[in-house]
């Protein structure tokens, strides 16, 4: 998916989506995994992270868990990563494999 196409799909409200949209518009490096994963697998991982705060600020974590919970557990996702330089963050977009639409988004502060 080209940068402009991805940026056009990121139109949901919320701080993590705003960070993702701005990073893409500013030309931040990004990648989209070729391999898809089940929503349920991703949800298990991020529910654990929500419970076990490791001292990192994760923008949009609670909303991402809520959004992923609303999705079909066996639905396939592709993960998109965006590297933000200032402030240093790693944005994760959870894209529906079939449509490319973002189902959830979060931004992890890097140390």
PEGITA-V630524 format. One record per run of one state. SS is the DSSP state (alpha for helix, beta for strand, coil for the rest). FROM is the first residue (numbers start at 1). TO is the last residue. If there is no record, write none. Layout:
# PEGITA-V630524
ss;from;to
SS;FROM;TO
SS;FROM;TO
This chain:
# PEGITA-V630524
ss;from;to
coil;1;2
alpha;3;9
coil;10;14
alpha;15;25
coil;26;29
beta;30;38
alpha;39;51
coil;52;57
beta;58;59
coil;60;60
alpha;61;70
coil;71;75
beta;76;84
coil;85;88
beta;89;96
coil;97;101
beta;102;109
coil;110;111
